[in-house]
């Protein structure tokens, strides 16, 4: 049990280090089907462990200047508001239905991530500028040096997406990185490797809100399993970060999308058929 928890934590950490997301996507199925943890308790363990792993991953990236603090904090504040809402919504559905919805959501996100690799601008973070006729004025734009133009339209857009991320985090027990990374790339024009670092910051902050609301609701949280997951995750996120540096943007997104599809299919089949 101990070795499995550490191993699974390593898988979660590796996913976070590699893509800046996906940790919670893997954590919940691993806890439920690998360690026989009840689905609702798995949500709390996932939030706590993923948040701790994300903190360990974001600190060195902050030091290297690979995190956009302004964009990340705006996103995170909205997400922290949404997390308690998601936690409440999770109580309105049976656990089986929650897992099936979780699997379906993963399939949609994986498809979107893969589709974006066909457009180099969405992957490499080519700056959008107001002097181009094709630019959507409602979207966020960047100067030629890559600085985000945080207009009122851009701020509203990021807040709305951040709020949705928080709801998903609280509802499904995920850090939200599988939504945060593509959202940062698509809506703020951020380069994907930079989005990975910023996503880890957002995941950590949103997880704080999610865990707080989970514990406040009087639910059980196994500190032993959480600690074991965290130990494995610290090693995993370090290894994932090393691999991420070697991959180009499109390859990174395709690897993430493929892994999410495999887990989604497993969750749906295990829940509905078996």
C-alpha positions in Angstrom: 0.0 0.0 0.0 2.8 2.4 0.9 4.9 1.7 -2.2 1.8 2.0 -4.4 0.8 5.3 -2.9 4.3 6.7 -3.5 4.5 5.3 -7.0 1.1 6.8 -7.9 2.2 10.1 -6.4 5.2 9.9 -8.7 3.0 9.5 -11.7 0.9 12.5 -10.7 4.0 14.6 -10.0 5.5 13.6 -13.4 2.4 14.7 -15.2 2.4 18.1 -13.4 6.1 18.6 -14.1 5.7 17.6 -17.7 2.6 19.5 -18.7 1.7 21.9 -15.8 -1.6 20.0 -15.6 -3.1 16.5 -15.5 -2.1 15.7 -11.9 -5.6 15.6 -10.7 -6.8 13.9 -13.8 -4.6 10.9 -12.9 -4.8 11.2 -9.1 -8.5 10.5 -8.7 -8.6 7.3 -10.8 -5.3 6.1 -9.2 -6.7 6.6 -5.7 -10.1 5.1 -6.5 -9.1 2.1 -8.6 -5.5 1.6 -7.4 -5.8 2.2 -3.7 -9.6 1.5 -3.2 -10.2 5.0 -1.8 -13.8 6.2 -1.8 -14.4 8.6 -4.7 -15.4 11.5 -2.4 -12.3 11.0 -0.2 -10.2 10.7 -3.3 -11.3 14.3 -4.2 -9.9 15.6 -0.9 -6.6 13.7 -1.1 -6.1 14.7 -4.7 -6.6 18.4 -4.0 -4.2 18.3 -1.0 -1.5 16.3 -2.7 -1.7 18.0 -6.1 -1.5 21.4 -4.4 1.6 20.4 -2.4 3.3 19.0 -5.5 2.5 22.1 -7.5 4.0 24.3 -4.9 7.3 22.3 -5.1 7.2 22.6 -8.9 6.5 26.3 -9.1 9.2 27.6 -6.7 12.2 26.9 -9.0 10.2 28.2 -12.0 9.5 31.5 -10.1 13.2 31.8 -9.4 14.0 31.3 -13.2 11.3 33.9 -14.2 9.2 31.3 -16.0 5.9 32.3 -14.3 3.6 35.2 -15.2 2.6 36.4 -11.8 0.0 39.0 -12.8 -1.8 36.6 -15.2 -1.5 33.7 -12.8 -2.8 35.6 -9.7 -5.8 37.0 -11.6 -6.7 33.5 -12.8 -6.1 32.0 -9.4 -8.3 34.5 -7.5 -11.2 33.7 -9.7 -10.5 30.0 -9.4 -10.4 30.1 -5.6 -13.9 31.6 -5.6 -15.1 28.8 -7.9 -13.6 25.9 -6.0 -16.1 26.0 -3.1 -19.0 26.2 -5.6 -17.6 23.0 -7.3 -17.3 21.3 -4.0 -21.0 21.9 -3.3 -22.1 20.8 -6.7 -20.2 17.5 -6.3 -22.7 16.6 -3.5 -25.6 16.9 -5.8 -24.6 13.9 -8.0 -24.1 10.2 -7.3 -20.5 9.1 -7.2 -20.9 6.9 -10.3 -22.3 9.8 -12.3 -19.5 12.1 -11.1 -16.9 9.7 -12.4 -18.6 9.3 -15.8 -18.9 13.1 -16.2 -15.2 13.4 -15.2 -14.2 10.9 -17.9 -16.3 12.7 -20.5 -14.8 16.1 -19.6 -11.3 14.6 -20.0 -12.1 13.4 -23.5 -13.3 16.9 -24.5 -10.2 18.6 -23.1 -7.9 16.1 -24.7 -9.5 16.7 -28.1 -9.1 20.4 -27.7 -5.5 20.1 -26.7 -4.7 17.9 -29.7 -6.6 20.2 -32.1 -4.6 23.2 -31.0 -1.4 21.6 -32.2 -2.5 22.1 -35.8 -2.2 25.9 -35.3 1.4 26.9 -34.6 0.3 30.3 -33.1 -1.6 28.6 -30.3 1.3 26.4 -29.4 4.3 28.7 -29.7 2.7 31.8 -28.2 3.2 34.1 -31.2 2.1 37.5 -30.1 -1.2 38.9 -31.2 -1.2 42.6 -32.0 -3.9 45.2 -32.5 -2.6 46.1 -35.9 -3.7 42.8 -37.4 -7.2 42.8 -38.9 -7.8 39.2 -37.9 -7.4 39.8 -34.2 -10.4 39.3 -32.0 -10.8 42.5 -30.0 -12.5 40.6 -27.2 -9.4 38.3 -26.6 -6.2 39.1 -24.8 -3.4 40.5 -26.8 0.4 40.8 -26.4 3.0 43.3 -27.4 5.9 42.3 -29.7 8.0 41.6 -26.6 5.4 39.2 -25.3 4.0 41.5 -22.6 0.3 40.8 -21.9 -2.1 43.8 -22.5 -4.4 43.4 -19.6 -7.3 45.4 -21.0 -10.8 45.2 -19.3 -12.0 42.7 -21.9 -8.9 40.5 -21.3 -9.3 40.7 -17.5 -13.0 39.7 -17.8 -12.1 36.8 -20.0 -9.4 35.5 -17.7 -11.7 35.9 -14.7 -14.5 33.9 -16.3 -12.2 31.1 -17.4 -10.5 31.1 -14.0 -13.9 30.8 -12.3 -14.8 27.8 -14.4 -11.5 26.2 -13.6 -12.1 26.6 -9.9 -15.6 25.0 -10.2 -14.1 22.0 -12.0 -11.3 21.8 -9.4 -13.8 21.6 -6.5 -16.2 19.3 -8.3 -13.8 16.7 -9.6 -10.9 17.0 -7.2 -8.5 18.2 -9.8 -6.0 21.0 -9.7 -7.4 22.4 -12.9 -4.2 22.3 -14.9 -5.7 20.4 -17.7 -7.9 23.4 -18.3 -5.5 26.1 -17.1 -2.7 25.4 -19.6 -4.8 25.4 -22.8 -6.7 28.4 -21.4 -3.6 30.4 -20.8 -2.2 29.5 -24.3 -5.5 30.1 -26.1 -6.9 33.1 -24.3 -3.8 35.0 -23.2 -1.4 34.0 -26.0 1.1 32.6 -23.5 3.9 30.3 -24.8 3.1 26.8 -23.6 6.3 26.2 -21.6 5.7 29.4 -19.7 2.0 28.4 -19.3 3.2 25.2 -17.5 5.0 27.3 -14.8 2.1 29.7 -14.4 -0.4 26.8 -14.2 1.5 25.3 -11.3 1.1 28.6 -9.4 -2.7 28.7 -10.1 -3.1 25.0 -9.2 -1.4 25.6 -5.8 -3.6 28.5 -4.9 -6.9 26.9 -6.1 -6.0 23.7 -4.2 -5.8 25.7 -1.0 -9.4 26.9 -1.5 -10.6 23.5 -2.5 -9.0 21.7 0.5 -10.3 24.3 2.9 -13.9 23.9 1.7 -13.5 20.1 1.7 -12.3 20.0 5.3 -14.9 22.7 6.3 -17.6 20.4 5.0 -16.5 17.8 7.6 -15.3 15.2 5.2 -12.6 12.6 5.9 -9.0 13.2 4.6 -6.4 10.5 5.1 -3.2 12.4 6.0 -1.1 9.2 5.7 -2.1 8.6 2.1 -1.8 12.3 1.2 1.7 12.4 2.6 2.7 9.3 0.7 1.3 10.7 -2.5 3.2 13.9 -1.8 6.5 12.2 -1.3 6.3 10.4 -4.7 5.0 13.5 -6.3 8.0 15.6 -5.3 10.3 13.2 -7.1 7.9 12.9 -10.1 7.6 16.6 -10.7 11.3 17.0 -10.7 11.7 14.3 -13.4 8.7 15.7 -15.4 10.3 19.1 -15.4 13.5 17.7 -16.8 11.7 15.9 -19.6 9.5 19.0 -20.5 12.6 21.0 -21.2 13.5 18.6 -24.0 10.2 18.6 -25.8 8.8 21.2 -28.3 5.4 22.8 -27.7 3.3 20.7 -30.1 4.9 17.4 -28.9 4.2 18.4 -25.3 0.6 19.0 -25.9 0.1 15.8 -27.9 1.7 13.7 -25.1 -0.6 15.3 -22.6 -3.7 14.8 -24.7 -2.9 11.1 -25.4 -2.4 10.3 -21.7 -5.6 12.0 -20.8 -7.6 10.0 -23.4 -6.2 6.7 -22.0 -7.2 7.6 -18.4 -10.6 8.9 -19.5 -11.5 5.7 -21.4 -10.3 3.6 -18.4 -12.5 5.6 -16.0 -15.6 5.4 -18.1 -15.2 1.7 -18.9 -14.4 0.8 -15.3 -17.4 2.8 -14.0 -20.1 1.8 -16.5 -19.1 -1.6 -17.8 -17.2 -3.3 -15.0 
